[in-house]
């Protein structure tokens, strides 16, 4: 969470939880997904498209750290399945 929460924020969370905790597991999971997506979308909107693309590329592109060729990796995968 970003920063320290105030007492009002903590109380709001407690009140919401009291109202929501009796809902089914599926409904609570659905709400969790919607809440998470809304936070991610807010963070996304704070960046330009170019900055977001650059961040995602830096985060995920080329993360394999090994000396195996693509063919060797395919062989390893085939042997292990």
PDB file of N, CA, C and O in Angstrom:
ATOM      1  N   UNK A   1       0.840  -1.180   0.000  1.00  0.00           N
ATOM      2  CA  UNK A   1       0.000   0.000   0.000  1.00  0.00           C
ATOM      3  C   UNK A   1       0.881   1.237   0.000  1.00  0.00           C
ATOM      4  O   UNK A   1       1.987   1.223   0.540  1.00  0.00           O
ATOM      5  N   UNK A   2       0.401   2.276  -0.591  1.00  0.00           N
ATOM      6  CA  UNK A   2       1.185   3.494  -0.716  1.00  0.00           C
ATOM      7  C   UNK A   2       1.121   4.294   0.576  1.00  0.00           C
ATOM      8  O   UNK A   2       0.069   4.824   0.934  1.00  0.00           O
ATOM      9  N   UNK A   3       2.244   4.381   1.271  1.00  0.00           N
ATOM     10  CA  UNK A   3       2.307   5.188   2.478  1.00  0.00           C
ATOM     11  C   UNK A   3       1.560   4.587   3.647  1.00  0.00           C
ATOM     12  O   UNK A   3       1.058   3.465   3.593  1.00  0.00           O
ATOM     13  N   UNK A   4       1.503   5.370   4.700  1.00  0.00           N
ATOM     14  CA  UNK A   4       0.815   4.950   5.917  1.00  0.00           C
ATOM     15  C   UNK A   4      -0.649   5.349   5.829  1.00  0.00           C
ATOM     16  O   UNK A   4      -0.977   6.448   5.381  1.00  0.00           O
ATOM     17  N   UNK A   5      -1.527   4.450   6.257  1.00  0.00           N
ATOM     18  CA  UNK A   5      -2.948   4.750   6.209  1.00  0.00           C
ATOM     19  C   UNK A   5      -3.363   5.514   7.458  1.00  0.00           C
ATOM     20  O   UNK A   5      -2.828   5.300   8.546  1.00  0.00           O
ATOM     21  N   UNK A   6      -4.315   6.397   7.277  1.00  0.00           N
ATOM     22  CA  UNK A   6      -4.848   7.165   8.399  1.00  0.00           C
ATOM     23  C   UNK A   6      -5.864   6.316   9.153  1.00  0.00           C
ATOM     24  O   UNK A   6      -6.288   5.262   8.681  1.00  0.00           O
ATOM     25  N   UNK A   7      -6.245   6.795  10.333  1.00  0.00           N
ATOM     26  CA  UNK A   7      -7.279   6.100  11.112  1.00  0.00           C
ATOM     27  C   UNK A   7      -8.595   6.041  10.343  1.00  0.00           C
ATOM     28  O   UNK A   7      -9.304   5.036  10.388  1.00  0.00           O
ATOM     29  N   UNK A   8      -8.916   7.117   9.642  1.00  0.00           N
ATOM     30  CA  UNK A   8     -10.160   7.143   8.864  1.00  0.00           C
ATOM     31  C   UNK A   8     -10.119   6.072   7.779  1.00  0.00           C
ATOM     32  O   UNK A   8     -11.108   5.373   7.560  1.00  0.00           O
ATOM     33  N   UNK A   9      -8.983   5.940   7.102  1.00  0.00           N
ATOM     34  CA  UNK A   9      -8.859   4.913   6.065  1.00  0.00           C
ATOM     35  C   UNK A   9      -8.976   3.517   6.664  1.00  0.00           C
ATOM     36  O   UNK A   9      -9.654   2.655   6.105  1.00  0.00           O
ATOM     37  N   UNK A  10      -8.316   3.289   7.801  1.00  0.00           N
ATOM     38  CA  UNK A  10      -8.414   1.986   8.470  1.00  0.00           C
ATOM     39  C   UNK A  10      -9.843   1.688   8.896  1.00  0.00           C
ATOM     40  O   UNK A  10     -10.316   0.562   8.744  1.00  0.00           O
ATOM     41  N   UNK A  11     -10.532   2.689   9.428  1.00  0.00           N
ATOM     42  CA  UNK A  11     -11.925   2.492   9.839  1.00  0.00           C
ATOM     43  C   UNK A  11     -12.814   2.197   8.635  1.00  0.00           C
ATOM     44  O   UNK A  11     -13.717   1.365   8.716  1.00  0.00           O
ATOM     45  N   UNK A  12     -12.562   2.871   7.529  1.00  0.00           N
ATOM     46  CA  UNK A  12     -13.334   2.621   6.306  1.00  0.00           C
ATOM     47  C   UNK A  12     -13.133   1.189   5.833  1.00  0.00           C
ATOM     48  O   UNK A  12     -14.087   0.516   5.442  1.00  0.00           O
ATOM     49  N   UNK A  13     -11.890   0.729   5.871  1.00  0.00           N
ATOM     50  CA  UNK A  13     -11.597  -0.652   5.471  1.00  0.00           C
ATOM     51  C   UNK A  13     -12.324  -1.633   6.381  1.00  0.00           C
ATOM     52  O   UNK A  13     -12.924  -2.596   5.903  1.00  0.00           O
ATOM     53  N   UNK A  14     -12.274  -1.397   7.682  1.00  0.00           N
ATOM     54  CA  UNK A  14     -12.969  -2.286   8.629  1.00  0.00           C
ATOM     55  C   UNK A  14     -14.470  -2.319   8.358  1.00  0.00           C
ATOM     56  O   UNK A  14     -15.079  -3.389   8.352  1.00  0.00           O
ATOM     57  N   UNK A  15     -15.069  -1.145   8.135  1.00  0.00           N
ATOM     58  CA  UNK A  15     -16.510  -1.087   7.876  1.00  0.00           C
ATOM     59  C   UNK A  15     -16.863  -1.836   6.593  1.00  0.00           C
ATOM     60  O   UNK A  15     -17.840  -2.583   6.555  1.00  0.00           O
ATOM     61  N   UNK A  16     -16.072  -1.635   5.550  1.00  0.00           N
ATOM     62  CA  UNK A  16     -16.332  -2.342   4.288  1.00  0.00           C
ATOM     63  C   UNK A  16     -16.183  -3.844   4.477  1.00  0.00           C
ATOM     64  O   UNK A  16     -16.995  -4.618   3.970  1.00  0.00           O
ATOM     65  N   UNK A  17     -15.154  -4.259   5.201  1.00  0.00           N
ATOM     66  CA  UNK A  17     -14.929  -5.689   5.408  1.00  0.00           C
ATOM     67  C   UNK A  17     -16.091  -6.313   6.165  1.00  0.00           C
ATOM     68  O   UNK A  17     -16.524  -7.418   5.836  1.00  0.00           O
ATOM     69  N   UNK A  18     -16.600  -5.615   7.180  1.00  0.00           N
ATOM     70  CA  UNK A  18     -17.744  -6.145   7.932  1.00  0.00           C
ATOM     71  C   UNK A  18     -18.942  -6.354   7.013  1.00  0.00           C
ATOM     72  O   UNK A  18     -19.692  -7.318   7.173  1.00  0.00           O
ATOM     73  N   UNK A  19     -19.119  -5.457   6.059  1.00  0.00           N
ATOM     74  CA  UNK A  19     -20.246  -5.574   5.135  1.00  0.00           C
ATOM     75  C   UNK A  19     -20.017  -6.653   4.085  1.00  0.00           C
ATOM     76  O   UNK A  19     -20.976  -7.258   3.605  1.00  0.00           O
ATOM     77  N   UNK A  20     -18.759  -6.904   3.720  1.00  0.00           N
ATOM     78  CA  UNK A  20     -18.464  -7.802   2.606  1.00  0.00           C
ATOM     79  C   UNK A  20     -18.084  -9.219   3.009  1.00  0.00           C
ATOM     80  O   UNK A  20     -18.186 -10.134   2.192  1.00  0.00           O
ATOM     81  N   UNK A  21     -17.654  -9.421   4.229  1.00  0.00           N
ATOM     82  CA  UNK A  21     -17.096 -10.727   4.600  1.00  0.00           C
ATOM     83  C   UNK A  21     -18.097 -11.873   4.545  1.00  0.00           C
ATOM     84  O   UNK A  21     -17.700 -13.034   4.451  1.00  0.00           O
ATOM     85  N   UNK A  22     -19.370 -11.568   4.603  1.00  0.00           N
ATOM     86  CA  UNK A  22     -20.366 -12.647   4.552  1.00  0.00           C
ATOM     87  C   UNK A  22     -20.714 -13.049   3.114  1.00  0.00           C
ATOM     88  O   UNK A  22     -21.458 -14.008   2.905  1.00  0.00           O
ATOM     89  N   UNK A  23     -20.189 -12.332   2.136  1.00  0.00           N
ATOM     90  CA  UNK A  23     -20.449 -12.690   0.739  1.00  0.00           C
ATOM     91  C   UNK A  23     -19.737 -13.987   0.387  1.00  0.00           C
ATOM     92  O   UNK A  23     -18.803 -14.399   1.075  1.00  0.00           O
ATOM     93  N   UNK A  24     -20.176 -14.618  -0.671  1.00  0.00           N
ATOM     94  CA  UNK A  24     -19.562 -15.880  -1.086  1.00  0.00           C
ATOM     95  C   UNK A  24     -18.118 -15.653  -1.520  1.00  0.00           C
ATOM     96  O   UNK A  24     -17.707 -14.534  -1.826  1.00  0.00           O
ATOM     97  N   UNK A  25     -17.370 -16.741  -1.536  1.00  0.00           N
ATOM     98  CA  UNK A  25     -15.969 -16.693  -1.956  1.00  0.00           C
ATOM     99  C   UNK A  25     -15.845 -16.132  -3.365  1.00  0.00           C
ATOM    100  O   UNK A  25     -14.974 -15.301  -3.625  1.00  0.00           O
ATOM    101  N   UNK A  26     -16.705 -16.575  -4.276  1.00  0.00           N
ATOM    102  CA  UNK A  26     -16.644 -16.114  -5.665  1.00  0.00           C
ATOM    103  C   UNK A  26     -16.895 -14.616  -5.783  1.00  0.00           C
ATOM    104  O   UNK A  26     -16.226 -13.930  -6.556  1.00  0.00           O
ATOM    105  N   UNK A  27     -17.846 -14.116  -5.026  1.00  0.00           N
ATOM    106  CA  UNK A  27     -18.131 -12.680  -5.071  1.00  0.00           C
ATOM    107  C   UNK A  27     -16.953 -11.896  -4.501  1.00  0.00           C
ATOM    108  O   UNK A  27     -16.548 -10.885  -5.076  1.00  0.00           O
ATOM    109  N   UNK A  28     -16.399 -12.350  -3.376  1.00  0.00           N
ATOM    110  CA  UNK A  28     -15.243 -11.656  -2.783  1.00  0.00           C
ATOM    111  C   UNK A  28     -14.054 -11.668  -3.732  1.00  0.00           C
ATOM    112  O   UNK A  28     -13.355 -10.662  -3.857  1.00  0.00           O
ATOM    113  N   UNK A  29     -13.812 -12.805  -4.410  1.00  0.00           N
ATOM    114  CA  UNK A  29     -12.715 -12.869  -5.379  1.00  0.00           C
ATOM    115  C   UNK A  29     -12.964 -11.920  -6.551  1.00  0.00           C
ATOM    116  O   UNK A  29     -12.046 -11.245  -7.017  1.00  0.00           O
ATOM    117  N   UNK A  30     -14.196 -11.876  -7.016  1.00  0.00           N
ATOM    118  CA  UNK A  30     -14.538 -10.959  -8.100  1.00  0.00           C
ATOM    119  C   UNK A  30     -14.321  -9.505  -7.707  1.00  0.00           C
ATOM    120  O   UNK A  30     -13.818  -8.706  -8.496  1.00  0.00           O
ATOM    121  N   UNK A  31     -14.704  -9.172  -6.487  1.00  0.00           N
ATOM    122  CA  UNK A  31     -14.479  -7.814  -5.993  1.00  0.00           C
ATOM    123  C   UNK A  31     -12.990  -7.512  -5.865  1.00  0.00           C
ATOM    124  O   UNK A  31     -12.546  -6.406  -6.172  1.00  0.00           O
ATOM    125  N   UNK A  32     -12.223  -8.496  -5.411  1.00  0.00           N
ATOM    126  CA  UNK A  32     -10.772  -8.310  -5.279  1.00  0.00           C
ATOM    127  C   UNK A  32     -10.144  -8.029  -6.639  1.00  0.00           C
ATOM    128  O   UNK A  32      -9.264  -7.176  -6.758  1.00  0.00           O
ATOM    129  N   UNK A  33     -10.594  -8.743  -7.654  1.00  0.00           N
ATOM    130  CA  UNK A  33     -10.074  -8.527  -9.006  1.00  0.00           C
ATOM    131  C   UNK A  33     -10.417  -7.115  -9.483  1.00  0.00           C
ATOM    132  O   UNK A  33      -9.562  -6.410 -10.019  1.00  0.00           O
ATOM    133  N   UNK A  34     -11.666  -6.709  -9.284  1.00  0.00           N
ATOM    134  CA  UNK A  34     -12.080  -5.374  -9.722  1.00  0.00           C
ATOM    135  C   UNK A  34     -11.308  -4.284  -8.984  1.00  0.00           C
ATOM    136  O   UNK A  34     -10.884  -3.304  -9.597  1.00  0.00           O
ATOM    137  N   UNK A  35     -11.120  -4.443  -7.676  1.00  0.00           N
ATOM    138  CA  UNK A  35     -10.366  -3.453  -6.903  1.00  0.00           C
ATOM    139  C   UNK A  35      -8.919  -3.381  -7.365  1.00  0.00           C
ATOM    140  O   UNK A  35      -8.369  -2.296  -7.552  1.00  0.00           O
ATOM    141  N   UNK A  36      -8.309  -4.543  -7.547  1.00  0.00           N
ATOM    142  CA  UNK A  36      -6.913  -4.586  -7.994  1.00  0.00           C
ATOM    143  C   UNK A  36      -6.771  -3.942  -9.363  1.00  0.00           C
ATOM    144  O   UNK A  36      -5.865  -3.137  -9.581  1.00  0.00           O
ATOM    145  N   UNK A  37      -7.658  -4.290 -10.285  1.00  0.00           N
ATOM    146  CA  UNK A  37      -7.598  -3.711 -11.625  1.00  0.00           C
ATOM    147  C   UNK A  37      -7.790  -2.199 -11.596  1.00  0.00           C
ATOM    148  O   UNK A  37      -7.159  -1.477 -12.368  1.00  0.00           O
ATOM    149  N   UNK A  38      -8.657  -1.719 -10.710  1.00  0.00           N
ATOM    150  CA  UNK A  38      -8.877  -0.271 -10.645  1.00  0.00           C
ATOM    151  C   UNK A  38      -7.627   0.447 -10.154  1.00  0.00           C
ATOM    152  O   UNK A  38      -7.317   1.538 -10.633  1.00  0.00           O
ATOM    153  N   UNK A  39      -6.905  -0.145  -9.210  1.00  0.00           N
ATOM    154  CA  UNK A  39      -5.665   0.454  -8.719  1.00  0.00           C
ATOM    155  C   UNK A  39      -4.607   0.432  -9.813  1.00  0.00           C
ATOM    156  O   UNK A  39      -3.920   1.429 -10.035  1.00  0.00           O
ATOM    157  N   UNK A  40      -4.473  -0.702 -10.499  1.00  0.00           N
ATOM    158  CA  UNK A  40      -3.496  -0.804 -11.578  1.00  0.00           C
ATOM    159  C   UNK A  40      -3.802   0.178 -12.699  1.00  0.00           C
ATOM    160  O   UNK A  40      -2.887   0.767 -13.274  1.00  0.00           O
ATOM    161  N   UNK A  41      -5.071   0.356 -13.010  1.00  0.00           N
ATOM    162  CA  UNK A  41      -5.460   1.293 -14.066  1.00  0.00           C
ATOM    163  C   UNK A  41      -5.131   2.725 -13.659  1.00  0.00           C
ATOM    164  O   UNK A  41      -4.687   3.518 -14.490  1.00  0.00           O
ATOM    165  N   UNK A  42      -5.345   3.066 -12.384  1.00  0.00           N
ATOM    166  CA  UNK A  42      -4.983   4.405 -11.914  1.00  0.00           C
ATOM    167  C   UNK A  42      -3.486   4.629 -12.061  1.00  0.00           C
ATOM    168  O   UNK A  42      -3.058   5.693 -12.507  1.00  0.00           O
ATOM    169  N   UNK A  43      -2.685   3.631 -11.688  1.00  0.00           N
ATOM    170  CA  UNK A  43      -1.236   3.755 -11.824  1.00  0.00           C
ATOM    171  C   UNK A  43      -0.855   3.869 -13.292  1.00  0.00           C
ATOM    172  O   UNK A  43       0.046   4.628 -13.648  1.00  0.00           O
ATOM    173  N   UNK A  44      -1.534   3.123 -14.133  1.00  0.00           N
ATOM    174  CA  UNK A  44      -1.262   3.130 -15.568  1.00  0.00           C
ATOM    175  C   UNK A  44      -1.551   4.503 -16.160  1.00  0.00           C
ATOM    176  O   UNK A  44      -0.799   4.984 -17.007  1.00  0.00           O
ATOM    177  N   UNK A  45      -2.633   5.135 -15.720  1.00  0.00           N
ATOM    178  CA  UNK A  45      -3.019   6.434 -16.270  1.00  0.00           C
ATOM    179  C   UNK A  45      -2.024   7.526 -15.901  1.00  0.00           C
ATOM    180  O   UNK A  45      -1.955   8.556 -16.571  1.00  0.00           O
ATOM    181  N   UNK A  46      -1.254   7.308 -14.841  1.00  0.00           N
ATOM    182  CA  UNK A  46      -0.273   8.299 -14.425  1.00  0.00           C
ATOM    183  C   UNK A  46       0.946   8.314 -15.344  1.00  0.00           C
ATOM    184  O   UNK A  46       1.769   9.226 -15.262  1.00  0.00           O
ATOM    185  N   UNK A  47       1.072   7.319 -16.216  1.00  0.00           N
ATOM    186  CA  UNK A  47       2.205   7.219 -17.129  1.00  0.00           C
ATOM    187  C   UNK A  47       1.751   7.464 -18.560  1.00  0.00           C
ATOM    188  O   UNK A  47       0.597   7.221 -18.912  1.00  0.00           O
ATOM    189  N   UNK A  48       2.670   7.943 -19.370  1.00  0.00           N
ATOM    190  CA  UNK A  48       2.379   8.038 -20.798  1.00  0.00           C
ATOM    191  C   UNK A  48       2.408   6.626 -21.381  1.00  0.00           C
ATOM    192  O   UNK A  48       2.965   5.711 -20.774  1.00  0.00           O
ATOM    193  N   UNK A  49       1.817   6.456 -22.536  1.00  0.00           N
ATOM    194  CA  UNK A  49       1.837   5.149 -23.194  1.00  0.00           C
ATOM    195  C   UNK A  49       3.265   4.682 -23.432  1.00  0.00           C
ATOM    196  O   UNK A  49       3.584   3.507 -23.252  1.00  0.00           O
ATOM    197  N   UNK A  50       4.119   5.611 -23.838  1.00  0.00           N
ATOM    198  CA  UNK A  50       5.511   5.253 -24.117  1.00  0.00           C
ATOM    199  C   UNK A  50       6.223   4.791 -22.848  1.00  0.00           C
ATOM    200  O   UNK A  50       6.962   3.806 -22.867  1.00  0.00           O
ATOM    201  N   UNK A  51       5.998   5.504 -21.750  1.00  0.00           N
ATOM    202  CA  UNK A  51       6.647   5.143 -20.488  1.00  0.00           C
ATOM    203  C   UNK A  51       6.153   3.790 -19.994  1.00  0.00           C
ATOM    204  O   UNK A  51       6.937   2.991 -19.481  1.00  0.00           O
ATOM    205  N   UNK A  52       4.846   3.529 -20.147  1.00  0.00           N
ATOM    206  CA  UNK A  52       4.284   2.252 -19.715  1.00  0.00           C
ATOM    207  C   UNK A  52       4.854   1.106 -20.544  1.00  0.00           C
ATOM    208  O   UNK A  52       5.228   0.066 -20.003  1.00  0.00           O
ATOM    209  N   UNK A  53       4.917   1.305 -21.860  1.00  0.00           N
ATOM    210  CA  UNK A  53       5.484   0.277 -22.739  1.00  0.00           C
ATOM    211  C   UNK A  53       6.930   0.004 -22.364  1.00  0.00           C
ATOM    212  O   UNK A  53       7.339  -1.154 -22.279  1.00  0.00           O
ATOM    213  N   UNK A  54       7.697   1.041 -22.143  1.00  0.00           N
ATOM    214  CA  UNK A  54       9.103   0.893 -21.763  1.00  0.00           C
ATOM    215  C   UNK A  54       9.235   0.134 -20.440  1.00  0.00           C
ATOM    216  O   UNK A  54      10.102  -0.729 -20.298  1.00  0.00           O
ATOM    217  N   UNK A  55       8.377   0.459 -19.478  1.00  0.00           N
ATOM    218  CA  UNK A  55       8.420  -0.237 -18.188  1.00  0.00           C
ATOM    219  C   UNK A  55       8.120  -1.721 -18.350  1.00  0.00           C
ATOM    220  O   UNK A  55       8.806  -2.562 -17.769  1.00  0.00           O
ATOM    221  N   UNK A  56       7.102  -2.044 -19.136  1.00  0.00           N
ATOM    222  CA  UNK A  56       6.746  -3.447 -19.341  1.00  0.00           C
ATOM    223  C   UNK A  56       7.848  -4.195 -20.086  1.00  0.00           C
ATOM    224  O   UNK A  56       8.143  -5.344 -19.759  1.00  0.00           O
ATOM    225  N   UNK A  57       8.455  -3.559 -21.078  1.00  0.00           N
ATOM    226  CA  UNK A  57       9.561  -4.202 -21.795  1.00  0.00           C
ATOM    227  C   UNK A  57      10.737  -4.449 -20.863  1.00  0.00           C
ATOM    228  O   UNK A  57      11.335  -5.524 -20.879  1.00  0.00           O
ATOM    229  N   UNK A  58      11.063  -3.460 -20.058  1.00  0.00           N
ATOM    230  CA  UNK A  58      12.172  -3.627 -19.117  1.00  0.00           C
ATOM    231  C   UNK A  58      11.875  -4.706 -18.084  1.00  0.00           C
ATOM    232  O   UNK A  58      12.774  -5.411 -17.627  1.00  0.00           O
ATOM    233  N   UNK A  59      10.612  -4.822 -17.728  1.00  0.00           N
ATOM    234  CA  UNK A  59      10.224  -5.784 -16.698  1.00  0.00           C
ATOM    235  C   UNK A  59      10.233  -7.216 -17.224  1.00  0.00           C
ATOM    236  O   UNK A  59      10.632  -8.131 -16.504  1.00  0.00           O
ATOM    237  N   UNK A  60       9.802  -7.423 -18.465  1.00  0.00           N
ATOM    238  CA  UNK A  60       9.591  -8.784 -18.943  1.00  0.00           C
ATOM    239  C   UNK A  60      10.478  -9.222 -20.107  1.00  0.00           C
ATOM    240  O   UNK A  60      10.742 -10.417 -20.240  1.00  0.00           O
ATOM    241  N   UNK A  61      10.934  -8.331 -20.931  1.00  0.00           N
ATOM    242  CA  UNK A  61      11.661  -8.706 -22.137  1.00  0.00           C
ATOM    243  C   UNK A  61      13.070  -9.174 -21.805  1.00  0.00           C
ATOM    244  O   UNK A  61      13.805  -8.509 -21.075  1.00  0.00           O
ATOM    245  N   UNK A  62      13.436 -10.334 -22.354  1.00  0.00           N
ATOM    246  CA  UNK A  62      14.804 -10.816 -22.220  1.00  0.00           C
ATOM    247  C   UNK A  62      15.199 -11.245 -20.831  1.00  0.00           C
ATOM    248  O   UNK A  62      16.369 -11.133 -20.466  1.00  0.00           O
ATOM    249  N   UNK A  63      14.268 -11.730 -20.049  1.00  0.00           N
ATOM    250  CA  UNK A  63      14.572 -12.088 -18.668  1.00  0.00           C
ATOM    251  C   UNK A  63      15.200 -13.467 -18.528  1.00  0.00           C
ATOM    252  O   UNK A  63      15.664 -13.821 -17.445  1.00  0.00           O
ATOM    253  N   UNK A  64      15.223 -14.251 -19.599  1.00  0.00           N
ATOM    254  CA  UNK A  64      15.858 -15.567 -19.514  1.00  0.00           C
ATOM    255  C   UNK A  64      17.354 -15.367 -19.400  1.00  0.00           C
ATOM    256  O   UNK A  64      17.965 -14.682 -20.219  1.00  0.00           O
ATOM    257  N   UNK A  65      17.939 -15.969 -18.380  1.00  0.00           N
ATOM    258  CA  UNK A  65      19.377 -15.865 -18.182  1.00  0.00           C
ATOM    259  C   UNK A  65      19.978 -17.256 -18.261  1.00  0.00           C
ATOM    260  O   UNK A  65      20.060 -17.963 -17.256  1.00  0.00           O
ATOM    261  N   UNK A  66      20.388 -17.636 -19.423  1.00  0.00           N
ATOM    262  CA  UNK A  66      20.984 -18.940 -19.641  1.00  0.00           C
ATOM    263  C   UNK A  66      21.707 -18.952 -20.970  1.00  0.00           C
ATOM    264  O   UNK A  66      21.526 -18.057 -21.796  1.00  0.00           O
ATOM    265  N   UNK A  67      22.522 -19.962 -21.172  1.00  0.00           N
ATOM    266  CA  UNK A  67      23.310 -20.048 -22.401  1.00  0.00           C
ATOM    267  C   UNK A  67      22.711 -20.998 -23.428  1.00  0.00           C
ATOM    268  O   UNK A  67      23.258 -21.158 -24.519  1.00  0.00           O
ATOM    269  N   UNK A  68      21.579 -21.636 -23.084  1.00  0.00           N
ATOM    270  CA  UNK A  68      20.973 -22.600 -23.983  1.00  0.00           C
ATOM    271  C   UNK A  68      20.385 -21.902 -25.207  1.00  0.00           C
ATOM    272  O   UNK A  68      19.869 -20.788 -25.120  1.00  0.00           O
ATOM    273  N   UNK A  69      20.473 -22.574 -26.332  1.00  0.00           N
ATOM    274  CA  UNK A  69      19.826 -22.068 -27.542  1.00  0.00           C
ATOM    275  C   UNK A  69      18.337 -22.402 -27.464  1.00  0.00           C
ATOM    276  O   UNK A  69      17.900 -23.162 -26.599  1.00  0.00           O
ATOM    277  N   UNK A  70      17.576 -21.826 -28.375  1.00  0.00           N
ATOM    278  CA  UNK A  70      16.145 -22.120 -28.422  1.00  0.00           C
ATOM    279  C   UNK A  70      15.909 -23.609 -28.646  1.00  0.00           C
ATOM    280  O   UNK A  70      15.009 -24.198 -28.046  1.00  0.00           O
ATOM    281  N   UNK A  71      16.718 -24.213 -29.509  1.00  0.00           N
ATOM    282  CA  UNK A  71      16.570 -25.645 -29.792  1.00  0.00           C
ATOM    283  C   UNK A  71      16.864 -26.480 -28.547  1.00  0.00           C
ATOM    284  O   UNK A  71      16.160 -27.450 -28.268  1.00  0.00           O
ATOM    285  N   UNK A  72      17.890 -26.108 -27.809  1.00  0.00           N
ATOM    286  CA  UNK A  72      18.222 -26.844 -26.580  1.00  0.00           C
ATOM    287  C   UNK A  72      17.104 -26.719 -25.551  1.00  0.00           C
ATOM    288  O   UNK A  72      16.762 -27.693 -24.882  1.00  0.00           O
ATOM    289  N   UNK A  73      16.540 -25.529 -25.424  1.00  0.00           N
ATOM    290  CA  UNK A  73      15.427 -25.334 -24.491  1.00  0.00           C
ATOM    291  C   UNK A  73      14.225 -26.174 -24.895  1.00  0.00           C
ATOM    292  O   UNK A  73      13.572 -26.777 -24.043  1.00  0.00           O
ATOM    293  N   UNK A  74      13.928 -26.218 -26.186  1.00  0.00           N
ATOM    294  CA  UNK A  74      12.813 -27.042 -26.658  1.00  0.00           C
ATOM    295  C   UNK A  74      13.057 -28.512 -26.332  1.00  0.00           C
ATOM    296  O   UNK A  74      12.130 -29.219 -25.938  1.00  0.00           O
ATOM    297  N   UNK A  75      14.288 -28.975 -26.492  1.00  0.00           N
ATOM    298  CA  UNK A  75      14.622 -30.355 -26.152  1.00  0.00           C
ATOM    299  C   UNK A  75      14.421 -30.638 -24.679  1.00  0.00           C
ATOM    300  O   UNK A  75      13.899 -31.691 -24.312  1.00  0.00           O
ATOM    301  N   UNK A  76      14.830 -29.706 -23.830  1.00  0.00           N
ATOM    302  CA  UNK A  76      14.653 -29.861 -22.382  1.00  0.00           C
ATOM    303  C   UNK A  76      13.173 -29.940 -22.046  1.00  0.00           C
ATOM    304  O   UNK A  76      12.752 -30.784 -21.255  1.00  0.00           O
ATOM    305  N   UNK A  77      12.390 -29.061 -22.647  1.00  0.00           N
ATOM    306  CA  UNK A  77      10.947 -29.048 -22.382  1.00  0.00           C
ATOM    307  C   UNK A  77      10.300 -30.344 -22.846  1.00  0.00           C
ATOM    308  O   UNK A  77       9.480 -30.918 -22.129  1.00  0.00           O
ATOM    309  N   UNK A  78      10.659 -30.809 -24.032  1.00  0.00           N
ATOM    310  CA  UNK A  78      10.075 -32.051 -24.556  1.00  0.00           C
ATOM    311  C   UNK A  78      10.446 -33.247 -23.698  1.00  0.00           C
ATOM    312  O   UNK A  78       9.608 -34.116 -23.456  1.00  0.00           O
ATOM    313  N   UNK A  79      11.686 -33.308 -23.234  1.00  0.00           N
ATOM    314  CA  UNK A  79      12.110 -34.438 -22.394  1.00  0.00           C
ATOM    315  C   UNK A  79      11.421 -34.432 -21.036  1.00  0.00           C
ATOM    316  O   UNK A  79      11.199 -35.493 -20.452  1.00  0.00           O
ATOM    317  N   UNK A  80      11.080 -33.258 -20.527  1.00  0.00           N
ATOM    318  CA  UNK A  80      10.491 -33.191 -19.192  1.00  0.00           C
ATOM    319  C   UNK A  80       8.976 -33.355 -19.208  1.00  0.00           C
ATOM    320  O   UNK A  80       8.359 -33.458 -18.148  1.00  0.00           O
ATOM    321  N   UNK A  81       8.366 -33.381 -20.395  1.00  0.00           N
ATOM    322  CA  UNK A  81       6.906 -33.520 -20.433  1.00  0.00           C
ATOM    323  C   UNK A  81       6.470 -34.918 -20.753  1.00  0.00           C
ATOM    324  O   UNK A  81       5.272 -35.191 -20.821  1.00  0.00           O
TER     325      UNK A  81
END
